[in-house]
Amino acid sequence: MESRYELLVSVGYKHGYFSGRKFDRISTEPTHATRETLIRNGLLFNLSPTGFRILFDTRWGGSTRERKDVLKDKPDLLFQLTLTDPDFYHYTAMDPGNITRSFVYLSNVSIEGEQHPSAGLLHSGEFVTENDSVCFGKLPQHFFGKPFGWLQLAVDLQLKDAYEALWPGRSVYWNYIVVSRHLRELNKPAIIDSVTKQQAFSGPEPILLPDNRPALSFVSGIPIPFQAAEKKVFQLVENFEKDSGRYKVVLSALPRADTRIISAAIDRKSEPGKEDAGAIEIKKTKEYYSEIFIY
């Protein structure tokens, strides 16, 4: 009987940094036991750049079958995830923790065996986070080289047609540091958004570099998300007048932040009202910055 395949389930990977573009930095490979399970159940693993699909033979074992017939057999499937981009954690808003002793664990069900509240996701939250990491003490199987992660599909009648794993893109404060003397001596310098023509960075603030050279610092008012195809352009201007909107462009397109150059600073803030009570409670938050030097 000639084989005919239909979709059992598809899995796709997406990342905020590659918004609108394919995210192909994770490779998926069935374990040896899963490959045997696929063959034994008339299933076909079909790899794609952004995920994979599992197909089932509708004419298996001498008779025809439907998707629900396959789901009744409950063949659990396990896949090893390999990260192919060494810069992944630079543009991902996820604390890697101790990556030598942990791995990402994705599944369509929770540890308790229940479907995740977010329908169609392979993680409990809106995005994959450090909460989806598991230490070595809970390995699904032995391995020779530490994987980036594991993906387990619990196949039953509740299995959906499609699942996704979503990674969040990182947002950081951009810090333009003007070093050259002729730019430091500009009259009323500012950094503006080339589209809105509004001031987009605070400053300038005079600073000293580690080698004691003077410089001017401009910091974005809010964290700016890293985007692989970002088209936003910032400009350095002089004689900037906020009220009238007048200015003269000095540099029409400033360089963009580099995802590989990130620094972290701990911001310590006292909780409101604690000072009056005689006890100051300090709340620590970690902020990320990307320094961009202008010479």
N, C-alpha and C positions, 0 to 999 in steps of 0.2 A: 504494500500500500504506500503510495507516495506521501511524503511528509508535507505537512502544511502548518506553519507556525503563526501564532497570534501572541499578543502582548500579555504577559502575566503581571509585570511591574517594571517601572522605569525609575531610575535614581539620577538626580542631577545635582551638581555642585555650583553654587553661586557665591560671589564675593562682592561686597560693597565697593571695593577699590576698582573693580572691573565693571562697574555699573554700565549696562548697555552693551557689554562685550563679553565674550565667552571666558570662563574661568577654567583653564586647562592645566592647572599646576598640581593636580592630585591624580595619581595613577591608582587604579583599582585592580586587584588580582584575587580570584577565588582561592581559598585554601585547597589543599589536596583533597581533604574530606568533602568539601563542597563540590569540587569538580566531579567526584564520584557520585554524589547525590544528584547533581544535574543530569548526568548520563543515565543514572538508574531511573529517574523520573521523567525522562524525555524532555528535558529543559535545555535551553541554549543560552549561553552567556554572550551578549553582544556589547563590546566595549565601544565607547565614544569619547571624544576629547573632554567632554564636560560631565561624564558619568558613565552609566551603563544601562542596559535593558536585559531583562530575563524573559525569554519567549518560551512558549510551550507548544509541543507538537499536538495538534488537535486529532491526529490519527495515530495514536500510540497504542501499542499492544494489540493490534488487530481490530480495534474499534475506535469510534470517534468519542471525543470528550470535550467538555467545556471548561472554562476557567474555574468555575466553582468545584469541579471534580478534582482539579489539581490542588486547590486550597484545602480540600478535605484531607489530603494526605499529609499536610503539615510538614513539608521538608524545610527545616530551618537552614539558613544559608549564612556563611561567614566569609567576609572579604578583608584582605589586608590592604591598607591605604598607605601609599608611599608619596611623600612630599617631594616634588621635583624642582622647587624654587627655594634657594637658600635665603632669599630676602623676604620670605613669607611673613615672618613675625615683625618685620619692619613696618609693613603697611596694614597689619591686622590688629584690631583693637582687642587683643586677647593676651593675657599674661601666660607665657609658656610654662612658668614654674620651673621645676627641675626636669627638663626635657630628656635627661639621661635616665630618669627613673619613672617616667610616666608616658602615656599615650592618649590620644583622643579616642573616645568610644562613642559610636553613633548607633542608634537602633530605632526601629519604629515602635518599640514598646519600652516602658519604664522598667526599672529593676524589679518592680512588683509584678511585671507582666501585663500592665495595662497600656492601652493606647495613649500616646502623648496628648495633652489637652490642645496643643496647636496642631490642627489637622494637617496631615501631609508633610510634617517636618520630622527629621530624624534626631531631634533634640527637644528638650522640654521647654526651653526659652525661645525668644524671638530669633536669637542667633546662637551659634556655637560659642561657648565661653569656656573658661577654665573649669567650670563646674562639670563640663563634659569630659574631663580628663580623669584617667584612672591610673592608680599606682601599679607597680609590677606585681603586687600581691594578688591581683585579681585578673590575671591573664587568662584569655579564653583558650590558649594553647601555647606550646613551646615554640620558640623561633630561634633562628641563628643570628639575625641582625635585628636590632630594635626597630619596629615599624613606627611610622608617624601615627597610625591609628588603626582601629578595627571598625568594621561596619557589620552589624548583625541584623538580618531580616527574619523576623518571626512570621512565618507563612501560615495563615489561617484564614477563615472566612471573613475576617475583618480587614484583610490586607487591601490597601488602596491601590489604584492603578499607577499612581505616581507619588514619589517622595522627593524632598529637597533637603540639602544641608546648606545653611546660609551662614557665611562668615562676615563679621562686621569690619568695615574699613576704619582705619585709624584717623583721628582728627587731632591736630597739634596746633599750638600757637606758632605762627611764623614770626621770626625775629630777624629783620633785616639789619645788618651791622655795616654802616658806612665807614670805610677806613681811609680812603684817599683824601688828601688835604683839600683839594679843590672842591670836592663834593661836601666836605664838612663845613666849608665856608660859604655855602649857599645861603641866600637870604630867605628866611621863613620857609625851610624845606618841609615837605610832607609827602606821604605815600598815599595815592588815591586809587580807587577802582576805575579802570579805563572805561567801563560801561556806565556806571552810575555817576561818575565824576565826583564822588563823595570821598572824604577822607576815610580810609579803611584801617589805618594803623595809628596807634598812639605814639607820641614822641614828637621831636627827637629828645632822647635822654643821653647826656654825655656819659661815657663809660671808659674804663681803662682795660685794654686787652692784657692777657697774661705777660706779654713782653713790654708792658707799660706804654704801648702806643695808644693815643687817644682815638676814640671812635664815637659815632652816634648810633643809638639803638632805636629802632622802630618796631613795635610789637603789635600784632593783630589784636583787635578788640575781642574776638572770640576764636576758639579753635577752628581751623580750616581743614576740611576733610581731604585726605589724599585721594586723588582720582587719576586713573591711568590715562583718561582722555580729557582731562580738565582743560577748558579753554579760557578760564578767568585770567586776566592780565592786570598786573599792578604797575603803576608808573611812579617814578620819582619826579617831583615838581618843585619849583621854588616860587617865591612871592605868592604863596597860597593865601587866599582870603576866603574864609569859610562862608561869610555872609553873602558876599557878592558872587562867589563861585569863580573868581578869577585866579589864574595861575599860569605859569610857564613850564612846559614839559622839558625836563632835562634828560631823563632816560625813559623812552616810550614803552619798554617791555623789560621788567626786572626778571631775573632768573627765578625759577620755581624751587620750592623746597625739595630736598633730596630725601627720599624715604629711608636711605641708609644712614643719614646723619640726624640722629635724634638724641636729645638730652632730656633728663627728667629732673624736676625740682619739687621738693616737698614744701607745700604752702601750709603754714600753720595759722589757723584762725581760731579765736576764742569764741565760744558759744555765746549768743546774746543773753544778757541778763546774769551771766555767771559772775561777772566782775562785781556787781552790786551785792551779790550774796557772799562776797569775800573769798570765793573759791573760783579760780579760773580754769575752765575745762578747755583743753586744746584739741581741736579737730584737725587731723592731718589729711591732706589730700595731695595726690601726686599729679602734677601737671607735666605734659610733654611739650617740648619746644624743638623747633628746627631752625638752626642758625644759618643764615644766608649772607655771605660776606660780599660787599660791593667795594671794589678797589678802583 
